[in-house]
Amino acid sequence: MANLIASFFSRGCDASSVFDRLAISRYEFYRQYVNQYNVIHISFNEVPKHCKTYEQYINRIESRLIKDLKMAYPNVEIDVNNAVWDILTDIYVENEELRFIFILDEWDYIFQRDFVTEGDKAAYIEFLRSLLKDKPYVALAYMTGILPIAKYSSGSALNMFLEYTMATREKYSEYFGFNDREVDVLFERYHSSTEMPTIRREDLRLWYDGYHTMSGEKIYNPRSVVSALGDNEIENYFFLEEEK
């Protein structure tokens, strides 16, 4: 989903050949948004080589972002010793049309690392607050993660976000997996293109229909359905990391 949103908004690519075929292209606002924004896409589950401290982790993110900004805006005087949010503000001051969409994937990844202390967690929340909150250069910030923001962000630090999960919010819940109609389509494709199909439609329901949205709609695990139909074999394709 993060990659899809980045591809839709980013000026860095022409994704019209993909989105022109989809339902979104029929909306009046489509051309106003498709590939019209500067997008900053950060995968927080990537770490430096031999990473042992939070400083190494966050410094990699900041230094690579500053490097990208210098390349993208060579006419803006950028002091690499400044904080990222100061540099982004300077870019915005030069041209108020240069607003950014932030796609932050697995924002809570760092909270699961052994080398991160409670103080580091607080510093990380402060980093996100300084980068995003009340900044004129932010057009939109989209974050993915498992943990709710409120679990680590007390008070008003990151209170500008709305959180959506399939279990607690009805809005968007249908997009957290495949519904029955979508699985029907995939199963028909599988059955017509597989030389010796071994999977029944009922097998997919019994094995992978493990979720319900807030509105009560059945949701299938996308990875498991696609893997099973691709392999022509019912199997457990979804593995949870063992708790330590």
ZILINGI-V652101 format. One record per pair of residues at least 24 apart in sequence whose C-alpha atoms are under 10 Angstrom apart, sorted by the first residue. I is the first residue (numbers start at 1). GAP is how many residues later the second one is. Records with the same first field share a line. If there is no record, write none. Layout:
# ZILINGI-V652101
I: GAP + GAP
This chain:
# ZILINGI-V652101
1: 102 + 104 + 143 + 174 + 175
2: 39 + 40 + 41 + 101 + 102 + 103 + 104 + 140 + 141 + 142
3: 38 + 100 + 102
5: 29 + 34 + 36 + 96 + 97 + 98 + 137
6: 28 + 29 + 31 + 32 + 33 + 34 + 35 + 95 + 96 + 97 + 136
7: 27 + 28 + 32
8: 25 + 26 + 27 + 28 + 29 + 31
9: 24 + 25 + 26 + 27 + 28 + 29 + 30 + 91 + 92
10: 24 + 25 + 26 + 27 + 28 + 29 + 30 + 31 + 90 + 91
11: 24 + 25 + 26 + 27 + 28
12: 24 + 25 + 26 + 27
37: 60 + 61 + 62 + 63 + 64 + 102
38: 34 + 59 + 60 + 61 + 62 + 63 + 64 + 101
39: 60 + 61 + 62 + 63 + 64 + 100 + 101 + 102
40: 25 + 28 + 29 + 60 + 61 + 62 + 63 + 64 + 101
41: 24 + 60 + 61 + 62 + 63 + 64 + 100 + 101 + 102
42: 60 + 61 + 62 + 63 + 64 + 65 + 101
43: 60 + 61 + 62 + 63 + 64 + 66 + 100 + 101
44: 60 + 61 + 62 + 63 + 64 + 65 + 66 + 100 + 101
45: 60 + 61 + 62 + 63 + 64 + 65
46: 60 + 63 + 64
47: 63
51: 64
52: 61 + 62 + 63 + 64
53: 60 + 61 + 62 + 63 + 64 + 67
54: 56 + 59 + 61 + 62 + 63 + 65 + 66 + 67 + 69 + 70
55: 61 + 65 + 68 + 69
57: 53 + 59
58: 52 + 62 + 65 + 66 + 69
83: 44 + 47 + 48
84: 43 + 46 + 47
85: 42 + 43 + 45 + 46 + 47 + 50 + 52
86: 44 + 45
88: 43 + 47 + 48 + 49 + 50
89: 42 + 46 + 47 + 48 + 49
90: 47
91: 46
92: 43 + 44 + 45 + 46
93: 43 + 44
96: 40 + 41
97: 40
98: 38 + 39 + 40 + 41
99: 36 + 37 + 38 + 39 + 40 + 41
100: 36 + 37 + 38 + 39 + 40 + 41
101: 36 + 37 + 38 + 39 + 40 + 41
102: 29 + 30 + 36 + 37 + 38 + 39 + 40 + 41
103: 37 + 38 + 39 + 40 + 41
104: 37 + 38 + 39 + 40 + 41
105: 37 + 38 + 39 + 40
106: 37 + 38 + 39 + 40 + 41
107: 35 + 36 + 37 + 38 + 39 + 40 + 42
108: 35 + 36 + 37 + 38 + 39 + 40 + 41 + 44
109: 36 + 37 + 38
111: 36 + 41
121: 31 + 32
122: 30 + 31 + 32
124: 28 + 29
125: 24 + 27 + 28 + 29 + 32 + 33
126: 27 + 31 + 32
128: 29 + 30
129: 24 + 27 + 28 + 29 + 30 + 31
130: 27 + 28
132: 26 + 28
133: 24 + 25 + 26 + 27 + 28
134: 26
165: 48 + 49
166: 45 + 46 + 47 + 48 + 49 + 50 + 51 + 53
167: 44 + 45 + 46 + 47 + 48 + 49
168: 45 + 46 + 47
169: 44 + 45 + 46
170: 43 + 44 + 45 + 46 + 47
171: 42 + 43 + 44
172: 41 + 42
173: 39 + 40 + 41 + 42 + 43 + 44 + 46
174: 38 + 39 + 40 + 41 + 42 + 43 + 44 + 45
175: 38 + 44
176: 35 + 36 + 37 + 43 + 44 + 45 + 46
177: 32 + 34 + 35 + 36 + 41 + 42 + 43 + 44 + 45 + 46 + 48
178: 30 + 31 + 40 + 41 + 42 + 43 + 44 + 45 + 47
179: 30 + 32 + 33 + 38 + 39 + 40 + 41 + 42 + 43
180: 25 + 29 + 37 + 38 + 39 + 40
182: 37 + 38
183: 36 + 37 + 39 + 42 + 43
186: 39 + 40 + 43
187: 38 + 39 + 42
189: 40
190: 36 + 38 + 39 + 40 + 42
191: 38 + 41
194: 35 + 36 + 38
195: 37
196: 36
197: 32 + 34 + 35 + 36
198: 31 + 34 + 35 + 36
199: 29 + 30 + 33 + 34 + 35
200: 34
203: 30 + 31
204: 24 + 25 + 30
207: 27 + 28 + 29
208: 26 + 27 + 28 + 29 + 30
